[in-house]
Amino acid sequence: MTLVKTKRAKVGSARCLFLGIGLLGLGLALPAHAVAEEEFLPIDEYIGPDGLTGDSIYQSMLDNRFESYGQKLVMRSGDQGGNFQLVEVGLKYKRYDPEKKGILSKTIAKYFEPQDIRHLGYLIINKQEGQDDQFVYRPSSRKVRRVNVRGESIMGTDFAFEDVVPPEFEDGTHHRMPDEDIEDRKAFVVTHIPNAATESEYSKLVIYIDKERFIPLRIWYWDNKRVLVKRLDADLSTITKYEGNNGADGKPHTVWIAERSSMKQLKTGNFTELEIADFEADPELRDRDFSQRQLTRSR
């Protein structure tokens, strides 16, 4: 294999070893480089026989989505004490041509459940340059305020909005690692390093991407203290094909989606199961569907 030199930054191997012991105690398989690695940021990029780079693989993963969509997310959270919580969120997304308005995408999300926060909502305008515009509407105050939505938990679940709002290519750098298998599926492995301008709550993600359909099968998350904190696993039995009408080339577009996945906190063992209960491919969404006025509407 061929290795290409990139960035360098150090992290203590003792911390990695201690964390590895703790994760094994939770019954979780570690990523191949999590315990022994002494370099936190990738210093080598793997170049496989296919010649694909981290950038090209990551872009192909992003291409496996519609130009616009709507979905209802149902999240069931649990902890070691047997306590459970149900959260329902409606989310709409639209991709834009950055050359026209300097905007990459817009996302609006509103809570349906639990009842005490019904209609609370978030609006994220992902810009090509500079910090994104991010807003929250709280029905209790009836005011829209600027916030950093990316770091916010989805109502006490183990998912942050950053985990469900599609990442854009410009949000970070992408480094290919040696390929691995997830169960019986061949997977590319890409390390994603978020840019500072995104105000991400993560310092690194390692993403395992299905080679055939470019679906994220597993993601490991490191927080801004460079501690491995979460793991996302897609339910491979729920991978489903959806058909849309508005592909980037104007032709019908096929997208593969894992309809169920699970996020686990590695330190506490708390978990959240996520289900896409309803999905609409390529709806006709307008700019006003992503306005502050729409954010304050009760339906």
N, C-alpha and C positions, 0 to 999 in steps of 0.2 A: 504494500500500500504506500501511497505518497502522502507526505505531511507537509503542510504549508504553514510557516510561522505567522502568528498574529500577535495579539496583546498579551501582557504579562502582569499578574498581580498575585500576591501571596496570601495564603490563609493557613492558620496553624493546623498541622496534621493531628495534633492531640484532640482538638475540638471535633474534627471529622470522625476520629476513632470513637470518641465518647458518644457522639450522636448515632454512629452506626450501631453500637451496642444497644442503645435505647430502641432503635427502630427494629432490630431483630427481635427484641423482646415483645414488640407489638405484632410480630408475625408478618412483617412487610419485607419483601425483597428489595434490597438497595439497588439503585442504579450502579452500573459497573464501576464508575469512577468516584462514587461518593465517599468511600472510606479512605482509599489509598491516595486520592488526589491531593497534591500539595499546591496546585495552582487553581485559584478560584475561577478566574476568567480564562477562557480557552486560549492556549498558546499555539495549538496545532489545529489545522483543519484537515479532516480526512477526505481524500479524493478517491472514490470508489471506481470500479471498472466502467460504471455508467457515465462518469465524468460530471455528475451533477454536484452543484455547490449547495451550501447552506441557504444562500439567497434564493436559488431556483427552487429548491424543495419547499421552503417556507412560502414562496409566492404561489406554488401549485396548491398548497394547503388552503391559502386564502381564496384561490380561484374556485375551490369547492364550496361555494356559497352563492346565493342569489344576489342580484343587484339591490333587491329590496325584499323584506319578508316581515311577517308578523307571527308571534308565537306566544303561547301561554305556558309558563313554567310553573310546575308544582314541585315544591321542595319539602321533604320530610327529614327533619333533623332529629338526632338522638345522641344520648351521652351514656357513659358507663353506668349511671344510676337508673337507667331505664326511662328517662324523661324524653318526651317527644314533642315536636312542634311542627305545625303545617303552615307553609307560606305559599301564596299564589301571586305571581307577577305577570302582567301583560307587557310585552316588549315589541317595539317596532324599530326597524332598521332600514336605512337607505344609504347606498353608496353614491358619491358625487364625483364628477370630473374635477380634479384639483386645479386644472389649468384654467377653469372658468371663474371659480370663486375662491380658490385657495382652501377649499373644504374637502376633506377625504370622505367623511361619513357623518351621519346624524343618527342618534338613538334616543328614543323616549321610552321610559319604563314606568308603569304605575301598578301599585299594589291593589289586589282584590281581597286578600286575606293576610293576616287576621283583621277582624272587623275594626279594631281600635285604631288601625293606621290605614284603613281603606281610603283610596284616592291619593295617598302620599305618592309623589312622583319625582323622577329625575330626568333631566335633559342633558345630553352630552353632544357637543359639536366638536368633532375631531378635525383639527386644522392641519394643513400641510406644514406650516411653520409656527413656532411659538407654542405657548400653552393653550390647551383646549379650553373652550367655554363649557362650564359645567354648572348646572343649577339644580336646586331642590325646591319642591313645593310641599309645605307642611300644612294640611287642612286646619290644624289647631291654631296656627297663626295667620292663615290665609295670605301668606307672603311667599314670594319667590326669592331665594337667596343664592349667591354664588358659593360653591363648595368644591372640595376635591372628592368627586364621586368615586374615583377609581379605588380609593382605599377603604371605602365604606362597606361593611358587611351587609348582606341582604337580610335585614331583620333578624340578626342573631344566628343566621345559618353559617355554615362553613365556606360559603361562596361569597366572594366580593364581586361588585359589579364589574371589576376588571376581568373576572373569570368568565363572565357570560357576554360582555360586550365585545364584539369581534375586534381583535388587534389589527392594526394596519401595518403594512410593510415598513413604512417610515418610522414606526414607533421604536425600532431597535435595530441591533445588528444580529446576524444569524450565522452560526458556525456549525458545519456538519461534523458529526462524530461517527465512529464506526457503527455500522448497522447492527441491529439486534432483532430478536424475535419476541413478540408478545403473544403468548399462547401459541397458536398455529399460524400466526400471521407474520410475514416479513415486514420489518419496519425500518424506515429511515430514522435517525436520531439527530435532532437539531437543538443546539443551545441558543436560546434567545436572550440577549442582554438588552433590557429596556433603556432607552435614552433618558437622560435626566429631565428633559423638557416634558416628558409624559407624566412626571410625578407618580410613577408607579410605586406600589408598595413592595415590589419585588426587585431583587438585585440580579436574579437569574432564573430562567425556566429551562428545563430540559424536556423536549417534546418528542414523543415517539409517534411517528406518522405512518399510517398504513401505506405500503408501497403501491398497492393496486388502486385504492380509491382516495388517497390523501386525506384520510380522516385522522384526527388526533386520537390515539388509542390510550395513551397514558401521558401525564404531565407531572413533573416534580417541580416544586416551588421553593425558592430560597428567599427569605425576607431581607430587609435592608441591613440587617446585622450579619448577613451571609450565613444564616442558619437555615437548614433544610426543615421546612415547617409543614408542607402539605403534599398530598398526592391525589391526583384525579385519575380515575379509571373509567373508561367507557364500557358499557355493557355490550359486548360484541354481538350478542344474539339479537340486539334491537337495531342494528344498522339497517336503514331503510332508504330506498331510492325515491326522490321527489323530482317532479318535472315542472319546469317553469317556461315562460314564454319570452323573457326579455334578457337573453344572454348578451354579453358585451359585443358579440358579432351580429346581433339581431336574430340569431337562430335559437330554437328551443334549447333549454339548458337543463342538464341532469345534475343533481346534487345528492350526495350520500350523507346521511346524518345518523348519528347514534342517538336514539330517542331517550335512552336512559344512561345515566352515569352516576358516579359516587365520588364525593370528596371526603378525605379523611385527614384530620389533624393528627400529626405524628406524635406530638407530646402528650396530648390528653386522651387520644383515642376517640374523640367526638367525631361524628360523621354526618353528612347530609346526602340524601339520595335525591337526584334531580330527574324529573320526567318532563319531556316536551309533550304536553297533553293536547295541544292543538297547534297546527302549523299551516301558514298560508304563504305560498311561494309567489313572488313577484306581484304583490298587490300594487295598485296605483296610488302611491303616496306622494303628497305634495309638500311644499315647503311649510305650509301652515299646519301640517300634521306634526311638525317639530318646532312649534313656537311656544313661548312662555304662556300665551293665552290657552293653548291646547293643554299645557301642563296643569293649569288650574281648573280645567273642566271636570265635572263630577262623573263623566262617563266617557 
